[in-house]
C-alpha cells in the first residue's frame, strides 16, 4: 500500500515543538521538576454507552469534567467501544501543555484495536504503533490550559477480562512539555488503565502527590497516595498497577464460565478469561455453572454458559439472564447477490473477467500491518473461500479471468456494500496507484486502482479489505459495480485502452455463506471407458459414469487404450471358449 504526503506550513511550529520535546526527553538525564505541569497524570476513561462507529472521530466526544467521575471499566465480551487518554492536573494548578509522550501495554490475544486518533495537532508515533509496548508523542499548536486535556482516543474490543495500560514511551519516557522556549518538561506523575470484564482498571486522579499500590493485606490492594495508605495501615509502593500479585496474594480460585475451577495467580486467571476469587480455594468448588441468555447469529435465543455461547458465535447477555426478558437483535440484512447483469463480456484481452472475494484462514489479521498483498495463497478461483466465521477477517479482492482470455490488466474499478453490523477496519490496494472516492470505504462507495505494467495472470490480487463483525451477528460484504458508470471496467495497456465490463462480482459471507463466481468453474477432460471410448467430461462426472479421467486433455487424438484383440482365427477363438 502506498500513500502520499504533502508539507503543511501551518504545522511548522508544531513540528518544531515536538522535535524539541523529543530531544529534551531523550537527552536530559532526568525530566525537569517543578514546572507548570507538575503533578499531571495520564488517565484512560470510557463511556460504556457509546458504541464505536467506523469512520467517526471521537476527540470532540470527550465529556469528562472531573477526574473522579471517570469510568475505567468495560464489559467483556461486548461490542466495539471507545475510550480516551487524557491529561489531568490538580484543580488548583495552572497547566500550560504543549506536548506529551506515552506508551501502551495490553494483551493482543484478548484485546483488538480497531481505530485510533490523536487529539492534538501533530503526532510522531513509534514504529509499530499502536502495538503493545510502543508509544507516541503528541503536540498542540496552541497551549492547552484546562485541567483535563484529551490527548488520544482508541476503539476496540476485548473477548475476555484484561486491561489496557498507560505507561512510559519505550524510548522517550513519559513527560509533559510546556510552552516555554526551550520547553520545560515535567514527568507524568501516574498512569491509569482501562479494565475489561473483571478488571476494574485504575483512576489515579491528581492530588499533587504520587499514587502507588497500597497493600492492606496480601489479597487486598487499593491505588492511593502514600499518606492515605499509611493511615489505613497499609504497605505503600510507588507506582504499581495494584495487581493482587504485587501484595503477595497466594494463588487462589479462578472460575470459568463452564464451571471449571483452577488455582492460579490473578494475572494468569485474567489472561485466560477467568474470574479471580482472591483467598478462596477450589475445594469446595466455588464455581457453579452459570447460564444466561445467548443471542445467536440467526436472532434466536438460548440459555447457555458464556463459553458455549461464544463457541456458537453468540452474544451472551450476562449471568442468570433469561431469554424471556432478553431482546435479541434481528440478523443483519444480507446484501442481495447478483443484482446486476452484463449484456456483453467485451472484446478486449480482459473479456469475461470477474472480481471475487477470498478469505485465507491461515492469515491472522493485525491492525496496522503495512501490506498483506501477495498473501492470498489462491491458485484458482474454484478454490476461493467466500465465507469467514471470525470477528476480524482479512479479505482479498482478486481479478479472475477465463482461460479463453489473454489478460493485460492495467486498471479496474469497483464498489463495496456491506451489512450494518459490519465495519471496515482497513483497506490496502495492491496496484501502483489508487483513486478512491472521498467517502471510501463506506458502504456504497467505490475505488479504482492502476498498475504501471500490464498484469497478465489469470488471477491477480487487486485489494485487501479488513472487516469486523459484532459478536452474535452474521452479515455480508459484497463487491458491486463502481458508483460511477464510467469506472466499472477492466482496462488494458492499449492506447487508447480497451474497456471490458466486469462479468460478475463476489460476496463474502461473515458467519454466513457468500458467493464466489468463477469464469472457469469446471474443467472438462478426456474420460476413458473400458470399451476404449473417450468422452470429454468433468472429473466428477467421469468418475460417476465409471470412467477414468485423464486430466484436462481432449479426446482427439484419443488418449484411451483400445480394446485388446486376440491374434487368432475365428475358429480357434470358438474352440478356446468351448474348452
N, C-alpha and C positions, 0 to 999 in steps of 0.2 A: 504494500500500500504506500502511495506517495502523497505528500502534502506540500503545499506551497505557502510560504510565509512572506509577509511584507513589513518593512520597518514602519514604526509609528512614532513620529517625532514627539507626539504628546506624552509619550511614556518615557522619554529620555530621563527625566528627573527620577521617576520611579525605579528605572533600571539602575541608575547610579546609586540610589539609596539602598537598593537590595544588594548591590555589589559591595557597598560599604558594610552592610550588616554581615554578609558572609565573611568578608575579610577580617572584621573585628572579632567575630565569634571563632574564627579559625586560628587567628594569630595570637590573641590575648591569652596569657596563662590562665586567668580566671575572669569571668564577666565582672563588669563594674558593679559596685554595690551602692545602694542609697540613692538611686536615680528616681525620676518622677514615676516610673512604672514599678517601683519596688512593691513586693507582695502580690503581684499579679499571678493568677493561676489559670490553667488551661482546663476548661470544662468540656464535657461531651454530654449533651442532653437531647431529649427527643420529645415529640408529640405523638403519643400512641394512637391518636385518632386520625393521623394524616397518612394516607396511603401514597406510595410512590407512583408517579405517572411519568412514563418516558417522554423526554423532550421538554420537561418543565424545569425551570431553575428555582431554587428554594432559598436563596440568601434573604430575600425580602419576606419570607415566611417565618423568619426567626422572631418570636414574640416574647421571649423570656425577659422579664423586667426585674426580677430579684433572683439572685443565685439560689436562695433557699427554696424557691418554687421549682427548681429544675427536676425533671424526671429522668432517671438513669436506668430504666429497665423496659424491655420489650418482651412480649411473649415469644416462645419458640416451640414448635414451628409456627409461622404466621405468614401473612402476605408481606410483600416488599414494603419496607418503611424507610423514613428519612430521619437522620439525626444531624445535629450541628456541633461543631467545635467552636468554642468562643473563649475570649479572654475576659476574666472577671477580676475586678480590683476592689479593695476596701472602699466602702461608701464614702469615707472621709478623704479619700485620695483625689488627686487631680492628674489622671494619667494623660500622657501625650504619646500615643502609639503611632509609629511609622512602619514598623515591620516586626515579624516574629518568625521563628522556625520551630519545628517539632517533628516527632516521628510517631509511627503507629505500630502496634503489635496485636495480632489476632490469629486465631486458628483457621487457616484457609480451608481445612477439611469440613468445617461446620459453618463457616460464615462466608458468604459470597457478596462482593460489592458489585453493584450494577451501574452506578453513576457517581460522579463526584465533581465538585467545582470549588474554586477559591472564591471568597467574598471580597478579596482585595482587588487591587488594580493590576498587579503583576505577580507572577509566580515562577520560581525556579525549582522544579521537582527533582528529587534524587533519582538516579537510574532505577527503573523498575517500579516507580511509584504508581499506584498506592499499595504495592505488595507489603506484607508484614515484614517489619524490620527496616523499612525505608522511611524517608522523610521528605519534607518540602519546606520552602521558605516563601513567605507572602509579605508584600508591602502595599502601602496605600499612597496615592499622590497627595491626599490631604490628611492632616493629622486627625487621628481618632481620639476623641476626648471623653467618650462615655465610659462608665464603669462596667458596662457589658458590651463587648465588641464581637460580633460574629466574624469568624475567620474562615470557616470552611463548612461545607455540607457533604454528607455521604448518603447514598441509598443502597440498601442491601437486604439480605435475608439470611436468617440463621435456622438450621434444621435441628438444633439441639442447644442445651444450655451451654453458653460460652460467653466471652466478653470481647469488647473492642477497646483496647487500652491506649491512652495517650502517653507519650514519653519523649525522650530527647531525640533529636535528629542524629542519625548514625555517625555523621562526621562534624556537625556544627553545634552540637549540644542543644540546649533549649533556652532561648533568650528572648527578650522583648526590647526592641530598639526605639529610642525616642526621636524627636525631630531636630535635635541639635546637630551642629556640624563641627567636628565629626560626631556621629551618633553615639550616645551613651546607652549601654545595654545593661539590663537587669536580668538576673536568672528567673525563669519561671519557677514560682515557689512550690507548686504542687500540680499534679496531673490527675485528671479524672478518668473514669472509664464508664462505658455503657455495657450493662449486663443484659443477657438474653436468657429467658427461661428462669431457672432458679438462681442465677447470678444476679445480685441486686445492683451491681455497678457501684460507683463511688462518686461522691459530690464534694470535693474539697473546697468549700466556699472560702473566700479570702478573709482573713482576720488580722492580717499583719504579722501573724506568727505562722511558721511552717506546720503543716499537718503530718501525721505519721500513723502507723498502725499501733493500736493500743490493745494489748492482750490483758483482758480482765480475768481469764482463766485459759487453760490450754485449748478449749473449744469455744471461746467467745472472744471476738475481736471487733473493735469499732475504729473508725478513722476519725481522729480528732487532733487537737493541738496538745502539746506536752503537758501544760498545766492542768487541763481538764482530765487528762488520762491519770495523772498522779493523784488528783483529788478523788478519783474513783478507785484508787488502789491498784491501778493497772501498771503494766510494764510497757513503756513507750519506745518505739523505734522510728527514727526519722525516715520519711518516705514510706515505702512499702505499699502493697496492694490490699492489705488486710485479709489475705488468704488465711484460713484457719490453720493451714500447714505452717505458717510463719510462727504461730504461737505454740507449736509443738503438739497440736491435737493428734492423738493416736489414730491410726486407721479405723474407720467406722463404717457403718452400713451404707451401702449405695443401692438405691432401689430403681428398678427399671419398669417401664410401662407394662411389661408382661408378667410382673410379679417377682422377677428374679432379684435376689439379694446377694451382693458380694461385699467383702470387707476390703476397703481400699482408702486411699487419700482423697481429699476433696478435689484436688486438681485432676487426678485420674478419673474420678467419678464424673466430673463435669465434662471432661474431654470425651467421655463415652456417652454423654447424653443422659446420665442418671441423675437422681435426686439424692443429695448427700444428707445423712442424718448424723450430725456430729455427736460422738459419745454413745452411740447406740450400736448394739451387736446384732448380728443376723440370726441369732438363736436366743429367744424365739423369733420367728420370721416377722419383721415389721412391715413387710411389703405386700399388701393384698393386691390381687389382680384388680385393677381399676379399669372400668369400661366407660365409654362416653359416646355421644353421638358422632358418627363419622359420615361426612358428606362425600359421596363418591362422585367420580367424574361425570357419570350419567345423570346426576341430580337426585339420585335416591339416597336414603339414609339407613345406616345400620349401626347398632351399638357394639363397638369394638374396643379393644385396647388401643393405646396410642401407636404401638409398634405395628399391630395388624392393620390399622388404618393407613399408616404411612406406606406399608408394603403394597397396599392396593391403590396408591396414588390419591388417597382421600385427604380431606381436611378435618382434623379432629377438633371438635368444639370444646373439649375440656373434660376433666374428670367428672363422672356421675351426671353428665348432661344426658337428656333423653331426646330421642328423635321426635317425640310428640311436640316438644317445645322448641325444636331447632328448625329454623328455616334455611334450607339448603339452596344455594344459588342454582339457577337454571343453567344448563350447559350452554357454552358459547355457541352462537350461530356459526355453523361451518361456512366456509367460502364455497359457493356452488362451483362445481367443476365443469369445464368445457362449455363456457358461456359464449365462446367466440367460434368463428369458423373462417377459414381462409379459402377463397374460391380458387386460388392458383398457388402452386408451390414455387412459382418464379422460374426464370430461365437461366439464372446465373450459376456460378460454381457452388453456391451455398444452398441451392434449391432443396427443399424438403427438410431443412434443419429445424430442430426444436430446442427449447430451453427446458432443462429438467432440474429437479432438486434432489440432492443426495445427502444422507446423514451417515458419516463414518463413525460407528460406535467406538472405534479404537482411539479416537482423539478426545481428550478431556479438555473442554474449553476453559481458558484462563483469561479473565478480563484484562485488557491492555496488551495482550500478546501482539507483537508487531505485524506478523504476517502468517496466515495459515494457507496461503495459496501454494499449490503443489502437494497438498496432503490429502486429497480426496481418496486416493488409492482405488480408483474406479477404472476398470479396463473396458467395460462395455455398458451401454445404457440399460441392457437387460438385467444387470446386476445392481442397479440403483436401489437404495433403501429409502422409500418415501415416508418413513414413519420414525419418530423418536418418542421414547417414553420417559425422558429425563426432564427435570425442571429447566435446566440450561442445555441448549443444543447448538452445535455448530453446523450450519447448513452450507452446502456447496451448490452454487448455480453453475451449470455446465451447458455448453452448446454441444448438441449431439446431431451428427449428420448421417444420412443413409450412405450405404456403400456405393450407391449409384452416383453420389455427388463427388466433386473434386474440390473440397473446401479450400477457400482462400479468404478467411475472415479477417477483416481489419477493424470492424466495429459492430456493435449491437446495442439496442435499447430495449428496456423492459420496465414494467411497473410491478409493485407488490401490493397485496391486500391481505389483511390478517384479522383474526378474531379479536374481540375487545379484551379478552383475558390474556392476550399475548403481547409481550413487549419486545421490541428490537433493541438489543444492547449495544451492538457494534456491527459495522459493515466494513468490508475491505474489497477493493477492486483488484483484479489480477491482471489487468492490462497496463498500458503505459500512461494513459490519460483518462480522465473521467469528467463527466459533465452532469452532475446530479441536479435535480430541481431543488429550489431553495428549502422546501419542506421535507426533503429526503432525510430519513427513511420512514416518514409517516405512512400509515395505510392510505393507499390511493395515490401515492407519489411515484415518480419514475427516475431513472438514471440512464446514462449512456456511458460506455467505456470503449476505448480505442487502443489499438496496437500499432507500433511503428513498423512491424513486419507482419506479413500475412501469416495467420495461423492455419496450418494445413492438416492438422489432426482431425480424426473423426469424432474426437471427444476433447473439448477444450474448457478448462476452468475459466469462468467469467467473473465470479464474485464469491465472497463468503458472507454469510449473514448469521450473527449470533442472536439467539432468541431466549426468552424466559417465559414460562407459563406458570401461572399461580397454582399452588397445590390444590388438588381436588377438581381441577378443570381439565377439559380437553378442547382443543381448537385446531386451527389450521393457518398456515401461511401459504398464499398462492402467488405464483408468478402470473402476471397478466400483461396485456398489451400496454405499452407506454401511454400515459395520458394524452400525449401529443401524437396525432396520427402520422406525422412525418418521421417519427422515431421508432417505428415498430418493425424494423427490418434488420437483416444481416447485410453488412457492407463488405465488398471485396476490394482488391487493390487496383482495379482498373481505373482509368481516367477517361470519362467520368465513371464513378463507381457504379457497379450493378447493385440493385437492391432486391434481395429475396425476402419475402414475408416469412415470419416465424410460423411454422406449421402447427405447433401446439406448445402448451405451457404446463409445467409440472406443479403439483401441490404437495406440500409437506404436512403430514398429519402429526400433531403433537398430542400424544396419548390417544390417538385415533388413527384410522387409515388415511393415507394420502393417495396420490395419483402420480404414476411415473410413465409418461409416454415414451416411446422409443421408435425412431424411424426404421429400425431393423429389429422388430420384436421377436422374430424367429429366423432360423437359418435352415434351409432345406438342403438335402444332400442325397447321395445315392444310397438306396436301401436295397440290399440283395436278398433274394428269396432262394429256397432250396432248388427250384427249377431253373435257376440262373437268370430269372427275370430281374430287371432293375427298374425301380420307381423312385422318383425324387420326392422325398417326404421329410418332415421334421423328425428329429431323433425320437421323440416320444411316440409319434405316430408309427414310425418304423418298428420300434420295439413292441408296440401294442399289436401290430399285424404279424409278429413272429419273424421279422426280418433282421438282418444285420446291417446296422448303419455304418457307412464308410466315411462319414465326415462330409464337410461342405464341398463335395466334388460332384460333377454332373454324371448323368447316365450315358453320355455319348462322348468318348467311346465307353462301352460297357465295362465297368470295373469288376463285375460279378463273375465268378468262376462258372464255366459252362457245366452242364450235366455230364458226368463221366460216361463213356461208351465202352463196350466190350469189343475187343478186336477178334471176333469170332463170326462164323457164318450163322445164318438164321437157324439152320438145322442143328448146329452144335449148341446154340443157346437153348433151343427147346429140349434137347437131350439133357442139358445141365439141370434144368428145372424139374425134369421127370425123375431124376435120380434122388 
